[in-house]
């Protein structure tokens, strides 16, 4: 595709050379004619020079659009880099044409013995230049970039560099990004996920090279798999080299120590920390100039990422807490074929309180890291938790009116669910009290730290921290 881009630029340069020669010929012929008529020193000469300049820019506009159309028709796709190169080259050619016209205008003003007229009338020619250049850029936007799969590529907003072996974490990550920032599938390149792959017939290396360079934002999912992938290493290196946005995301169970070389100086965020996932959404939104949706609308995708583990390490980097088995549970499970599946379900229910705690910590982190004034953060979090506390209290009251659950599998399950809900209620009640007692003069970070400590205590997350430790 670079060949087609180079050929188009070369064609335009040849056409520009011919046009400049024609402009010189027209200007010289006009001067000779005016000299023969004895009006060389009149305003008619300057007016004619202005018209020659205007016509030159209009002619070059038509030449550019004609060649751009040919390039678009011949291309299977056009990378963002190719489009950027063409646009830059055309702008440079316009500047070159402007210089030639400026020189002719200077001569005409000197013939009229009024060189100051150049400064007066040259802006008229420059307006024509700017107008025709804008028309070319509009053509590129409407006829080339917007064509998408019909012959040109939509300029990417986000490139996700990753190893195909990490699809388990990458897929929910892409779901999160789309949900939180309302991006279209065409805005994202993620080569291992259906709907985000390269188009059929594309030159893989050439298009990846262009998209890595040109995408508005770039994230690299770092794992033990990706650091052994040559493609990922080259993509990260290429992006770092052009000094554009680059954010490393550490997959669950991956230490920041794996970042070496130039990447070592970049602040990486963890995908096994709810708080850092929410920070990632906000940071990416700022780069793309998109306001994220409310956290509640994409929380399920955050939870999906947090459920991913690598090996025995959980999302927080802590070894899983052992859940005691009850006598009823042992009798219910037995040794049948469904015993292991039921045990897995009970394990999830045992984690219920922990999951509620993580959700609450995510909400705290989102407000804590938001751009609103500190004095409003406490009020906003207090109101949010008060609403949730009312909902939990109401739900528990309705459950108390229902008949008592029987024993066995159902009894165990409902008991663990109720345990998790009680933990959430206690965490919310303690948090609301801390926020209610807080003084406006108190340090906002200390207040939020107290809230986070209360949540961890009542949901039994004492071993977890926001940074994954």
C-alpha positions as CSV (number, residue, x, y, z in Angstrom):
1,X,0.0,0.0,0.0
2,X,3.0,2.3,0.5
3,X,3.7,1.7,-3.2
4,X,0.3,3.1,-4.2
5,X,0.7,6.0,-1.9
6,X,4.2,6.8,-3.3
7,X,2.9,6.5,-6.8
8,X,0.1,9.0,-6.1
9,X,2.4,11.5,-4.5
10,X,4.8,11.2,-7.4
11,X,2.0,11.8,-9.9
12,X,0.9,14.9,-8.0
13,X,4.5,16.2,-8.0
14,X,4.7,15.8,-11.7
15,X,1.4,17.5,-12.2
16,X,2.5,20.3,-9.9
17,X,5.6,20.9,-12.0
18,X,3.6,21.2,-15.1
19,X,1.1,23.6,-13.4
20,X,3.9,25.8,-12.2
21,X,5.3,26.0,-15.7
22,X,1.9,26.9,-17.0
23,X,1.5,29.6,-14.3
24,X,4.8,31.2,-15.3
25,X,3.9,31.1,-19.0
26,X,0.5,32.7,-18.4
27,X,2.0,35.4,-16.2
28,X,4.7,36.1,-18.8
29,X,2.2,36.2,-21.6
30,X,0.0,38.6,-19.6
31,X,2.9,40.9,-18.9
32,X,3.9,41.0,-22.6
33,X,0.4,41.8,-23.6
34,X,-0.1,44.5,-21.1
35,X,3.3,46.0,-22.0
36,X,2.2,46.1,-25.7
37,X,-1.0,47.9,-24.7
38,X,0.8,50.3,-22.4
39,X,-1.1,49.2,-19.3
40,X,1.7,47.2,-17.6
41,X,1.8,49.7,-14.7
42,X,-2.0,49.8,-14.3
43,X,-4.1,48.0,-11.7
44,X,-5.2,45.6,-14.6
45,X,-1.9,43.8,-14.3
46,X,-2.4,43.1,-10.6
47,X,-6.0,42.0,-11.2
48,X,-4.9,39.6,-13.9
49,X,-2.1,38.2,-11.7
50,X,-4.7,37.6,-8.9
51,X,-6.9,35.7,-11.4
52,X,-4.0,33.5,-12.6
53,X,-3.2,32.6,-9.0
54,X,-6.8,31.7,-8.2
55,X,-7.1,29.6,-11.2
56,X,-3.9,27.8,-10.4
57,X,-5.1,26.7,-7.0
58,X,-8.5,25.6,-8.5
59,X,-6.6,23.6,-11.1
60,X,-4.4,21.9,-8.5
61,X,-7.5,21.1,-6.4
62,X,-9.1,19.3,-9.4
63,X,-5.8,17.4,-10.1
64,X,-5.5,16.3,-6.4
65,X,-9.1,15.1,-6.2
66,X,-8.8,13.2,-9.5
67,X,-5.7,11.3,-8.3
68,X,-7.1,10.7,-4.9
69,X,-10.2,9.1,-6.4
70,X,-8.0,6.8,-8.6
71,X,-5.9,5.8,-5.5
72,X,-9.1,5.0,-3.5
73,X,-10.5,2.9,-6.4
74,X,-7.3,0.9,-6.8
75,X,-6.8,0.3,-3.0
76,X,-8.1,-2.7,-1.1
77,X,-7.7,-0.5,1.9
78,X,-5.8,2.7,2.9
79,X,-4.1,2.9,6.2
80,X,-4.3,5.9,8.4
81,X,-0.6,6.5,7.8
82,X,-1.1,6.5,4.0
83,X,-3.9,9.0,4.3
84,X,-1.8,11.2,6.6
85,X,1.2,11.1,4.2
86,X,-1.0,12.1,1.2
87,X,-2.6,14.9,3.2
88,X,0.8,16.2,4.4
89,X,2.3,16.0,0.9
90,X,-0.6,17.9,-0.7
91,X,-0.2,20.7,1.9
92,X,3.5,20.9,1.1
93,X,2.8,21.1,-2.6
94,X,0.2,23.9,-2.1
95,X,2.9,25.8,-0.2
96,X,5.3,25.3,-3.1
97,X,2.7,26.6,-5.6
98,X,2.0,29.5,-3.3
99,X,5.7,30.5,-3.4
100,X,5.6,30.5,-7.2
101,X,2.5,32.7,-7.3
102,X,3.8,35.0,-4.6
103,X,6.9,35.6,-6.8
104,X,4.8,36.5,-9.8
105,X,2.6,38.8,-7.7
106,X,5.8,40.6,-6.4
107,X,6.9,41.2,-10.0
108,X,3.6,42.6,-11.1
109,X,3.5,45.0,-8.1
110,X,7.0,46.2,-8.9
111,X,6.0,46.9,-12.5
112,X,3.2,49.1,-11.2
113,X,5.7,50.9,-8.9
114,X,3.4,50.0,-6.0
115,X,5.0,47.1,-4.2
116,X,2.8,47.7,-1.2
117,X,-0.1,46.4,-3.2
118,X,1.3,42.9,-2.9
119,X,0.4,42.9,0.8
120,X,-3.0,44.2,0.1
121,X,-4.1,41.7,-2.6
122,X,-2.0,38.6,-1.8
123,X,-4.5,37.6,0.9
124,X,-7.2,37.2,-1.8
125,X,-5.0,34.6,-3.5
126,X,-4.2,32.9,-0.1
127,X,-7.9,32.7,0.7
128,X,-8.4,30.8,-2.6
129,X,-5.5,28.5,-1.6
130,X,-7.0,27.8,1.8
131,X,-10.5,27.2,0.4
132,X,-9.4,24.7,-2.3
133,X,-7.1,22.9,0.2
134,X,-10.1,22.6,2.6
135,X,-12.2,21.1,-0.3
136,X,-9.5,18.5,-0.8
137,X,-9.4,17.6,2.9
138,X,-13.2,17.4,2.9
139,X,-13.0,15.0,-0.1
140,X,-10.6,12.8,1.9
141,X,-12.9,12.8,4.9
142,X,-16.2,12.1,3.0
143,X,-15.1,10.0,0.1
144,X,-12.1,8.1,1.4
145,X,-12.0,7.8,5.2
146,X,-15.8,7.3,5.5
147,X,-15.8,4.6,2.8
148,X,-14.6,2.1,5.4
149,X,-14.5,-1.4,4.0
150,X,-15.4,-0.3,0.5
151,X,-11.8,0.8,-0.2
152,X,-10.5,2.8,2.8
153,X,-9.9,2.2,6.4
154,X,-11.7,4.0,9.2
155,X,-9.2,5.9,11.3
156,X,-8.7,3.8,14.4
157,X,-9.4,5.1,17.8
158,X,-7.8,2.2,19.7
159,X,-5.2,-0.5,18.9
160,X,-5.1,-3.4,21.4
161,X,-1.7,-5.1,21.3
162,X,-1.8,-8.6,22.8
163,X,-1.0,-12.3,22.4
164,X,-3.7,-14.5,21.0
165,X,-3.1,-16.9,24.0
166,X,-4.5,-14.2,26.3
167,X,-7.9,-14.0,24.6
168,X,-9.6,-14.9,27.9
169,X,-8.6,-11.5,29.4
170,X,-8.6,-9.5,26.1
171,X,-12.2,-10.4,25.1
172,X,-13.9,-9.0,28.3
173,X,-11.4,-6.0,28.2
174,X,-12.7,-5.1,24.7
175,X,-16.3,-5.5,25.9
176,X,-15.6,-3.2,28.7
177,X,-14.1,-0.5,26.5
178,X,-17.0,-0.6,24.0
179,X,-19.6,-0.4,26.8
180,X,-17.9,2.3,28.9
181,X,-16.9,4.6,26.0
182,X,-19.6,3.7,23.4
183,X,-17.1,2.9,20.7
184,X,-18.0,1.1,17.5
185,X,-16.4,-2.1,16.5
186,X,-14.7,-0.3,13.6
187,X,-13.0,2.0,16.1
188,X,-11.0,-0.8,17.6
189,X,-8.4,-3.2,16.3
190,X,-7.9,-6.4,18.3
191,X,-6.7,-9.1,15.9
192,X,-7.7,-12.2,18.0
193,X,-11.3,-11.2,18.6
194,X,-14.1,-11.7,16.0
195,X,-15.5,-8.4,14.8
196,X,-12.2,-6.6,15.4
197,X,-9.8,-8.5,13.1
198,X,-8.1,-7.2,10.0
199,X,-10.2,-7.1,6.8
200,X,-10.0,-9.9,4.4
201,X,-7.3,-9.4,1.7
202,X,-5.3,-7.0,3.8
203,X,-1.5,-7.1,3.9
204,X,-1.1,-8.0,7.5
205,X,2.3,-6.5,8.2
206,X,1.6,-3.3,6.3
207,X,-1.7,-2.6,7.8
208,X,-0.6,-3.4,11.4
209,X,2.4,-1.2,10.9
210,X,0.1,1.7,9.8
211,X,-2.5,1.2,12.6
212,X,0.1,0.9,15.3
213,X,1.5,4.2,14.2
214,X,-1.7,6.0,13.5
215,X,-4.3,5.0,16.1
216,X,-5.4,7.7,18.6
217,X,-4.8,5.4,21.6
218,X,-2.7,2.3,22.1
219,X,-2.9,-0.3,24.9
220,X,-0.6,-3.3,25.4
221,X,-1.9,-6.3,27.4
222,X,1.3,-7.5,29.1
223,X,1.5,-11.1,30.2
224,X,4.0,-14.0,30.3
225,X,2.6,-14.9,26.9
226,X,2.8,-11.5,25.3
227,X,6.4,-10.8,26.3
228,X,7.4,-13.9,24.3
229,X,5.4,-12.7,21.2
230,X,7.6,-11.1,18.6
231,X,4.5,-9.2,17.2
232,X,3.6,-7.7,20.5
233,X,7.2,-6.7,21.2
234,X,7.5,-5.0,17.8
235,X,4.2,-3.3,18.2
236,X,5.1,-1.9,21.6
237,X,8.5,-0.8,20.3
238,X,7.1,0.9,17.2
239,X,4.5,2.8,19.2
240,X,7.0,3.9,21.8
241,X,9.2,5.1,19.0
242,X,6.6,7.5,17.6
243,X,6.0,9.1,21.0
244,X,2.3,8.6,21.0
245,X,-0.1,7.4,23.7
246,X,0.9,4.0,25.0
247,X,-0.5,2.3,28.1
248,X,0.7,-1.1,29.4
249,X,-2.0,-3.2,31.1
250,X,-0.7,-6.0,33.3
251,X,-2.7,-9.2,33.0
252,X,-3.8,-11.0,36.2
253,X,-0.8,-12.6,37.9
254,X,1.7,-10.6,36.0
255,X,4.3,-8.6,37.8
256,X,5.4,-5.1,36.7
257,X,8.9,-6.4,36.8
258,X,8.4,-7.9,33.4
259,X,8.4,-4.4,31.9
260,X,11.9,-3.8,30.6
261,X,13.8,-1.3,28.5
262,X,11.9,1.8,27.5
263,X,8.6,0.5,28.8
264,X,10.0,0.3,32.3
265,X,9.5,4.1,32.6
266,X,5.8,3.9,31.8
267,X,3.1,3.6,34.6
268,X,1.3,0.3,34.0
269,X,-2.2,-0.4,35.3
270,X,-3.3,-3.8,36.6
271,X,-6.3,-5.8,35.3
272,X,-6.6,-7.6,38.6
273,X,-7.5,-4.4,40.5
274,X,-11.0,-3.0,40.2
275,X,-9.8,0.5,41.1
276,X,-7.1,0.5,38.4
277,X,-9.6,-0.9,35.8
278,X,-11.9,2.1,36.5
279,X,-8.9,4.4,36.3
280,X,-8.0,2.9,33.0
281,X,-11.5,3.6,31.7
282,X,-11.3,7.3,32.8
283,X,-7.7,7.7,31.4
284,X,-8.6,6.2,28.0
285,X,-11.7,8.4,27.9
286,X,-9.5,11.5,28.3
287,X,-7.2,10.4,25.6
288,X,-10.1,9.8,23.2
289,X,-12.0,12.9,24.5
290,X,-15.0,10.7,25.4
291,X,-16.9,10.9,28.7
292,X,-17.3,7.4,30.1
293,X,-20.8,6.1,30.9
294,X,-21.8,5.6,34.6
295,X,-19.8,2.8,36.2
296,X,-22.9,0.9,37.0
297,X,-23.6,0.4,33.2
298,X,-20.4,-1.4,32.6
299,X,-19.7,-2.9,36.0
300,X,-20.5,-6.4,34.7
301,X,-17.6,-6.2,32.3
302,X,-15.3,-5.1,35.1
303,X,-16.4,-8.1,37.1
304,X,-15.8,-10.4,34.1
305,X,-12.2,-9.2,33.9
306,X,-11.7,-9.7,37.6
307,X,-12.9,-13.2,37.4
308,X,-10.0,-14.1,35.1
309,X,-7.1,-15.7,36.8
310,X,-3.8,-17.2,35.6
311,X,-2.7,-20.3,37.5
312,X,-3.3,-20.3,41.2
313,X,-3.2,-16.5,41.5
314,X,-6.4,-14.7,41.9
315,X,-7.2,-11.2,40.6
316,X,-5.6,-9.5,43.7
317,X,-2.4,-11.6,43.6
318,X,-3.5,-13.3,46.9
319,X,-4.0,-17.0,47.4
320,X,-7.7,-17.9,47.6
321,X,-9.1,-18.1,51.1
322,X,-10.2,-21.6,52.1
323,X,-13.9,-22.0,52.6
324,X,-15.0,-24.3,55.4
325,X,-17.4,-27.0,54.4
326,X,-20.5,-27.6,56.5
327,X,-22.0,-30.9,57.5
328,X,-25.0,-30.3,55.4
329,X,-22.9,-29.5,52.4
330,X,-20.9,-32.7,52.8
331,X,-24.1,-34.8,52.9
332,X,-25.5,-32.9,49.9
333,X,-22.4,-33.2,47.7
334,X,-21.6,-36.8,48.2
335,X,-19.4,-38.4,45.5
336,X,-21.9,-38.2,42.6
337,X,-21.1,-36.8,39.2
338,X,-22.7,-33.4,40.0
339,X,-20.7,-33.0,43.2
340,X,-17.8,-31.1,41.7
341,X,-20.1,-28.7,39.8
342,X,-22.1,-28.0,42.9
343,X,-19.0,-27.4,44.9
344,X,-17.9,-24.8,42.3
345,X,-21.3,-23.1,42.7
346,X,-20.9,-23.0,46.4
347,X,-17.4,-21.6,46.0
348,X,-18.8,-18.7,43.9
349,X,-21.5,-18.0,46.5
350,X,-18.8,-18.0,49.3
351,X,-17.0,-15.3,47.3
352,X,-20.3,-13.3,47.1
353,X,-19.4,-10.9,50.0
354,X,-15.9,-10.4,48.5
355,X,-17.5,-9.5,45.2
356,X,-19.9,-7.0,46.8
357,X,-16.9,-5.5,48.5
358,X,-15.0,-5.1,45.3
359,X,-17.9,-3.4,43.7
360,X,-18.1,-0.9,46.5
361,X,-14.4,-0.3,46.4
362,X,-14.7,0.3,42.6
363,X,-17.4,3.0,43.3
364,X,-15.2,4.6,45.9
365,X,-12.3,4.7,43.5
366,X,-14.3,6.1,40.6
367,X,-15.5,9.1,42.7
368,X,-12.2,9.5,44.4
369,X,-10.4,9.8,41.0
370,X,-13.0,11.9,39.3
371,X,-12.5,15.5,38.4
372,X,-15.2,16.9,40.6
373,X,-14.2,19.2,43.5
374,X,-13.2,17.4,46.7
375,X,-16.0,19.0,48.7
376,X,-18.5,17.3,46.4
377,X,-16.9,13.9,46.4
378,X,-18.0,13.1,50.0
379,X,-21.5,14.2,49.3
380,X,-21.8,12.2,46.1
381,X,-20.4,9.0,47.6
382,X,-22.6,9.4,50.7
383,X,-25.8,9.8,48.6
384,X,-24.8,6.8,46.4
385,X,-24.2,4.5,49.4
386,X,-27.4,5.7,51.2
387,X,-29.5,4.7,48.2
388,X,-27.8,1.3,48.0
389,X,-28.2,0.8,51.8
390,X,-31.9,1.5,51.5
391,X,-32.2,-1.0,48.6
392,X,-30.3,-3.7,50.5
393,X,-32.3,-3.1,53.7
394,X,-35.6,-3.3,51.8
395,X,-34.5,-6.5,50.0
396,X,-33.6,-8.1,53.3
397,X,-36.9,-7.1,54.9
398,X,-38.8,-8.8,52.1
399,X,-36.7,-12.0,52.4
400,X,-37.5,-12.2,56.1
401,X,-41.2,-12.3,55.3
402,X,-40.7,-15.4,53.1
403,X,-40.9,-19.0,54.6
404,X,-37.6,-20.4,56.0
405,X,-35.5,-22.2,53.4
406,X,-35.1,-26.0,53.7
407,X,-31.7,-27.6,54.2
408,X,-29.6,-29.3,51.6
409,X,-28.2,-27.7,48.5
410,X,-30.8,-24.9,48.4
411,X,-30.4,-24.2,52.1
412,X,-26.7,-23.9,51.8
413,X,-26.9,-21.7,48.7
414,X,-29.5,-19.3,50.2
415,X,-27.5,-19.1,53.5
416,X,-24.4,-18.0,51.7
417,X,-26.3,-15.5,49.6
418,X,-27.8,-14.0,52.7
419,X,-24.4,-13.9,54.3
420,X,-23.0,-11.9,51.4
421,X,-25.9,-9.4,51.5
422,X,-25.5,-8.9,55.3
423,X,-21.8,-8.1,54.7
424,X,-22.7,-5.6,52.0
425,X,-25.3,-3.9,54.4
426,X,-22.8,-3.7,57.2
427,X,-20.1,-2.2,54.8
428,X,-22.6,0.3,53.5
429,X,-23.8,1.3,56.9
430,X,-20.3,1.8,58.3
431,X,-19.3,3.8,55.2
432,X,-22.3,6.1,55.4
433,X,-21.5,6.8,59.1
434,X,-17.9,7.7,58.2
435,X,-19.0,10.0,55.4
436,X,-21.7,11.6,57.6
437,X,-19.2,12.3,60.4
438,X,-16.6,13.7,58.1
439,X,-15.9,17.4,58.5
440,X,-15.5,19.5,55.4
441,X,-12.0,20.4,56.6
442,X,-10.9,16.8,56.8
443,X,-8.4,15.4,54.2
444,X,-10.5,13.9,51.5
445,X,-8.0,11.0,50.9
446,X,-8.0,10.1,54.6
447,X,-11.8,10.0,54.6
448,X,-12.0,7.8,51.6
449,X,-9.2,5.5,53.0
450,X,-11.4,5.0,56.1
451,X,-14.3,4.1,53.9
452,X,-12.2,1.6,52.0
453,X,-10.9,0.1,55.2
454,X,-14.5,-0.3,56.5
455,X,-15.6,-2.0,53.3
456,X,-12.6,-4.4,53.4
457,X,-13.3,-5.3,57.0
458,X,-17.0,-6.1,56.7
459,X,-16.6,-8.0,53.4
460,X,-13.5,-9.8,54.5
461,X,-11.2,-8.3,52.0
462,X,-8.6,-7.2,54.6
463,X,-5.8,-8.9,52.5
464,X,-6.6,-7.0,49.3
465,X,-5.4,-3.6,48.2
466,X,-6.3,-1.3,45.3
467,X,-2.9,-1.9,43.7
468,X,-3.3,-5.6,43.6
469,X,-1.1,-6.4,46.6
